[in-house]
């Protein structure tokens, strides 16, 4: 399950969220309106208006109603691009300018229409990986034994491919479980090589 956003839902945004969710559900997407991603630095991305999942890929939709300032969307889309694979801006009327790294959706009385398909974004990097909650590493990687969260992250980044870590990262983002026994990160820790190597690193 995905976390629901703790923020109050705006009266103007809610009908748009419902229309967008229903539209993409018909296309085979799993949709989560008004959701919150599972990571620590919420100053970067406080919530996602509509989070969608299909074929293990994440899609984020930033909604701007006619009462919102569309100019703010550029920065919000840029921040969101570190956490999802595709970004969309959803508005009620055609904006003056398109956002280069985002698709465009128009929502009006006639329904939902994709004006521009979203391009694949790749903002995932080590800094993004570090934004996972400290508790995810504390419970699984025993940071008291192996060192700080940053040290563990640095080590994992050096021995695993970006593709593998990105895949695990995406799965953890959607997690809302308090029980870490099934956390995707555990597959890394369960590797004897990782445990042995981490101990060697901490003794340096």
C-alpha positions in Angstrom: 0.0 0.0 0.0 1.1 3.6 -0.7 1.0 6.3 2.0 -1.9 8.8 1.7 -0.8 12.4 1.8 -1.4 14.1 5.2 -2.1 17.4 3.4 -5.7 18.6 3.0 -7.1 17.9 -0.4 -8.1 21.0 -2.3 -11.7 21.4 -3.5 -10.6 22.3 -7.0 -8.0 19.5 -7.3 -10.2 16.6 -6.1 -12.5 16.4 -9.1 -9.5 16.5 -11.4 -7.8 13.7 -9.5 -10.8 11.5 -9.7 -11.1 12.0 -13.5 -7.4 11.3 -14.1 -7.4 8.2 -11.8 -10.4 6.7 -13.6 -9.0 7.5 -17.0 -5.7 5.8 -16.3 -7.3 2.8 -14.5 -9.1 2.1 -17.8 -5.7 1.9 -19.4 -4.5 -0.7 -17.0 -2.7 1.5 -14.4 -2.7 1.1 -10.7 -3.5 4.6 -9.4 -3.0 6.3 -6.1 -4.5 9.8 -5.9 -3.3 12.3 -3.2 -0.4 10.0 -2.1 2.9 10.4 -0.3 6.2 8.6 -1.2 8.1 6.7 1.5 11.3 8.7 1.9 12.9 11.1 4.3 13.4 14.5 2.6 9.8 15.6 2.1 10.9 19.1 1.5 11.8 18.0 -2.0 8.5 16.3 -2.9 5.8 16.8 -0.3 3.2 14.7 -2.1 2.1 13.4 -5.5 -1.3 14.4 -6.8 -1.7 11.1 -8.7 0.9 8.4 -8.4 0.5 5.6 -10.9 2.2 2.2 -11.5 2.3 0.0 -14.6 4.8 -2.6 -15.6 7.0 -1.8 -12.5 7.3 1.9 -13.7 6.2 4.9 -11.7 4.3 7.8 -13.1 3.6 11.0 -11.3 0.9 13.6 -12.2 1.2 17.2 -10.9 -2.3 18.8 -11.1 -2.8 22.5 -11.5 -6.4 23.7 -11.4 -7.5 27.0 -12.9 -7.0 28.5 -9.4 -3.4 27.4 -9.2 -0.2 29.1 -10.4 1.0 26.9 -13.3 4.5 28.5 -13.1 5.2 26.6 -9.9 4.9 23.3 -11.8 8.4 23.5 -13.4 10.2 23.2 -10.1 7.7 20.6 -8.8 8.1 18.4 -11.9 11.9 18.7 -11.7 11.9 17.5 -8.1 9.4 14.7 -8.9 11.6 13.5 -11.8 14.1 12.1 -9.3 11.5 9.7 -7.9 9.4 8.5 -10.8 10.0 7.3 -14.4 7.5 9.6 -16.1 6.0 12.9 -15.1 2.8 14.6 -16.3 1.4 18.0 -15.8 -2.4 18.1 -15.7 -4.3 21.4 -16.3 -7.7 22.6 -17.3 -6.6 24.7 -20.2 -3.6 24.8 -22.5 -0.6 26.5 -20.9 1.5 29.0 -22.7 4.6 26.8 -22.5 5.1 23.1 -22.3 7.5 21.6 -19.7 10.3 19.8 -21.6 10.7 16.7 -19.3 6.9 16.2 -18.7 3.9 15.1 -20.5 0.7 17.2 -20.7 -2.8 16.3 -19.8 -5.9 18.4 -20.3 -8.9 17.8 -18.0 -12.1 19.6 -18.9 -15.9 19.0 -19.2 -15.3 16.6 -22.0 -13.0 14.3 -20.1 -9.2 13.6 -20.0 -7.0 14.0 -23.0 -3.2 13.4 -23.2 -1.8 16.3 -25.3 1.8 15.3 -25.0 3.2 11.9 -24.0 5.6 12.0 -21.1 9.3 11.3 -21.9 11.3 8.9 -19.7 13.2 10.8 -17.1 16.2 9.6 -15.2 16.9 11.8 -12.2 17.9 8.9 -10.0 21.4 9.3 -8.4 23.2 8.6 -5.2 21.8 11.7 -3.5 18.3 10.4 -4.4 19.1 7.0 -3.0 20.2 8.6 0.3 16.7 10.1 0.7 15.3 6.8 1.8 14.4 6.9 5.5 17.1 6.2 8.0 15.0 3.5 9.7 15.1 1.5 6.4 18.8 1.1 6.8 18.9 1.0 10.6 16.6 -2.0 10.9 18.1 -3.9 8.0 21.7 -3.0 7.8 22.3 -2.5 11.6 24.0 0.9 11.2 25.4 0.6 14.8 27.5 -2.3 13.5 28.3 -1.1 10.0 28.5 2.7 10.4 26.2 5.5 9.4 23.4 5.4 6.9 25.5 7.5 4.5 28.4 5.0 4.8 26.2 2.1 4.0 24.6 3.9 1.0 28.0 4.9 -0.3 29.2 1.2 -0.1 26.0 -0.2 -1.8 26.3 2.4 -4.5 29.9 1.3 -5.3 29.1 -2.4 -5.6 25.7 -2.6 -7.2 24.5 -1.3 -10.6 22.5 1.9 -10.7 19.7 -0.1 -12.5 19.4 -2.6 -9.6 19.4 0.0 -6.9 16.9 2.1 -8.8 14.6 -0.9 -9.1 14.8 -1.5 -5.3 14.5 2.2 -4.5 11.2 2.4 -6.5 9.7 -0.5 -4.6 10.7 1.0 -1.2 9.1 4.3 -2.2 5.7 2.6 -2.4 6.1 0.9 1.0 3.9 1.7 3.9 4.6 -1.3 6.0 6.1 -1.0 9.5 7.5 -4.6 9.3 10.8 -4.4 7.5 11.1 -8.2 7.2 9.9 -8.1 3.6 11.7 -4.9 2.6 13.3 -5.0 -0.9 16.5 -3.8 0.7 16.8 -7.0 2.7 17.8 -8.9 -0.4 21.0 -6.8 -0.4 21.7 -7.4 3.2 21.1 -11.1 3.0 24.1 -11.4 0.7 27.0 -12.9 2.7 29.3 -10.9 0.5 27.7 -7.6 1.5 27.8 -8.4 5.2 31.5 -9.5 5.1 32.5 -6.5 2.9 30.7 -4.0 5.1 32.5 -5.3 8.2 35.8 -4.9 6.4 34.9 -1.3 5.4 34.0 -0.3 8.9 37.4 -1.5 10.2 39.4 0.7 7.8 
